[in-house]
Amino acid sequence: MTFEERRVWIYTAIALIIPVIYTAIIATRLTDTPPEHITYTRPLLIAIGTALAANLLLTVIAGALWPRDAHLRDERDTEIDRRGLRWEFIVLAIGAAAALALTLTRADHFWIAHTLYLGFVLSALTSSAARIVAYRRGM
């Protein structure tokens, strides 16, 4: 497994774990509070910040554990990254369009923010899946 593939696995794990935790926190609040009254801003920012910090920290740790591979990147890694970015862009654009539609219909900020967050999460997972499939099945 190349360092770039390890990095994708780290990104995937974080893109799965952090949103699940955030969703569990918000879901418990939704049981007794209407969405428009939930204070979600701080937990959402903490989730985003934690995901960024965890990705950075775990990538640095992986680089320390496998220092020989950390700086290597070949043409295959570059092409796999491009393929993942294409899928990521498509999903993110759909999420942004959905959030824009909610904005135009004057939906509550809760739904707009969570639609954007869902778009980011799904784009990360889609791009990771595309990259992992490319690494596992070959390009």
C-alpha positions as CSV (number, residue, x, y, z in Angstrom):
1,M,0.0,0.0,0.0
2,T,1.4,3.3,-1.0
3,F,1.5,6.3,1.3
4,E,-1.1,8.1,-0.9
5,E,-3.5,5.1,-0.5
6,R,-2.9,5.2,3.3
7,R,-3.8,8.9,3.2
8,V,-7.0,8.1,1.4
9,W,-7.9,5.5,4.0
10,I,-7.3,8.1,6.8
11,Y,-9.4,10.6,5.0
12,T,-12.2,8.1,4.6
13,A,-12.2,7.0,8.2
14,I,-12.4,10.6,9.4
15,A,-15.1,11.4,6.8
16,L,-17.1,8.6,8.3
17,I,-16.5,8.8,12.0
18,I,-16.7,12.6,12.7
19,P,-20.1,13.1,10.8
20,V,-21.6,10.0,12.6
21,I,-20.7,11.5,15.9
22,Y,-22.0,14.9,15.0
23,T,-25.2,13.4,13.6
24,A,-25.7,11.5,16.9
25,I,-25.3,14.7,18.9
26,I,-27.8,16.6,16.7
27,A,-30.2,13.7,16.6
28,T,-30.4,13.6,20.4
29,R,-31.2,17.3,20.4
30,L,-33.9,16.8,17.7
31,T,-35.8,14.4,19.9
32,D,-37.2,17.2,22.1
33,T,-36.4,20.4,20.2
34,P,-37.6,21.7,16.9
35,P,-34.8,22.1,14.3
36,E,-35.1,25.9,14.1
37,H,-34.4,26.1,17.9
38,I,-31.3,23.8,18.0
39,T,-28.0,25.4,18.6
40,Y,-25.9,23.6,16.0
41,T,-23.3,26.1,15.0
42,R,-20.7,25.3,17.7
43,P,-20.9,21.5,17.4
44,L,-20.8,21.8,13.6
45,L,-17.7,24.0,13.7
46,I,-16.1,21.7,16.2
47,A,-16.9,18.7,13.9
48,I,-15.3,20.4,10.9
49,G,-12.3,21.6,12.9
50,T,-11.8,18.2,14.5
51,A,-12.0,16.5,11.1
52,L,-9.3,18.9,9.7
53,A,-7.0,18.5,12.7
54,A,-7.5,14.7,12.8
55,N,-6.7,14.4,9.1
56,L,-3.6,16.5,9.4
57,L,-2.4,14.8,12.6
58,L,-3.0,11.3,11.3
59,T,-1.3,12.0,8.0
60,V,1.7,13.3,9.9
61,I,1.8,10.2,12.1
62,A,1.5,8.0,9.0
63,G,4.4,9.9,7.5
64,A,6.4,9.3,10.6
65,L,5.6,5.6,10.6
66,W,6.4,5.1,6.9
67,P,8.9,7.9,6.2
68,R,10.3,6.2,3.1
69,D,7.0,6.4,1.3
70,A,5.8,9.8,2.6
71,H,7.2,11.9,-0.2
72,L,6.8,9.5,-3.1
73,R,4.0,10.2,-5.6
74,D,3.9,8.6,-9.0
75,E,1.8,9.2,-12.1
76,R,-0.7,6.6,-11.0
77,D,-1.3,8.4,-7.7
78,T,-1.8,11.7,-9.6
79,E,-4.3,10.1,-12.0
80,I,-6.2,8.4,-9.1
81,D,-6.3,11.8,-7.3
82,R,-7.7,13.4,-10.4
83,R,-10.4,10.8,-10.8
84,G,-11.4,11.2,-7.1
85,L,-11.5,15.0,-7.5
86,R,-13.8,14.7,-10.5
87,W,-16.3,12.7,-8.4
88,E,-15.9,15.0,-5.5
89,F,-16.7,18.0,-7.6
90,I,-19.8,16.5,-9.0
91,V,-21.2,15.5,-5.6
92,L,-20.2,18.8,-4.0
93,A,-21.9,20.8,-6.8
94,I,-25.1,18.8,-6.3
95,G,-24.9,19.5,-2.5
96,A,-24.3,23.2,-3.2
97,A,-27.2,23.4,-5.6
98,A,-29.5,21.7,-3.0
99,A,-28.4,24.3,-0.4
100,L,-29.0,27.1,-2.9
101,A,-32.5,25.7,-3.6
102,L,-33.2,25.7,0.2
103,T,-32.0,29.2,0.5
104,L,-34.2,30.4,-2.4
105,T,-37.2,28.8,-0.7
106,R,-36.3,30.6,2.5
107,A,-35.7,27.3,4.5
108,D,-34.5,27.6,8.0
109,H,-30.7,28.0,8.4
110,F,-30.5,24.6,10.2
111,W,-31.5,22.8,7.0
112,I,-29.3,24.9,4.7
113,A,-26.2,24.4,6.9
114,H,-26.8,20.7,7.2
115,T,-27.4,20.3,3.5
116,L,-24.0,22.0,2.9
117,Y,-22.4,19.7,5.5
118,L,-24.0,16.7,4.0
119,G,-22.7,17.8,0.6
120,F,-19.1,18.1,2.0
121,V,-19.3,14.7,3.7
122,L,-20.8,12.9,0.7
123,S,-18.2,14.5,-1.6
124,A,-15.4,13.3,0.7
125,L,-16.8,9.8,0.8
126,T,-17.5,9.6,-2.9
127,S,-14.0,10.8,-3.8
128,S,-12.5,8.4,-1.3
129,A,-14.5,5.5,-2.7
130,A,-13.4,6.4,-6.2
131,R,-9.8,6.5,-5.1
132,I,-9.9,3.3,-3.1
133,V,-11.5,1.4,-6.0
134,A,-8.9,2.8,-8.3
135,Y,-6.1,1.7,-6.0
136,R,-7.6,-1.7,-5.4
137,R,-8.7,-2.6,-8.9
138,G,-6.0,-0.8,-10.7
139,M,-6.0,2.1,-13.1
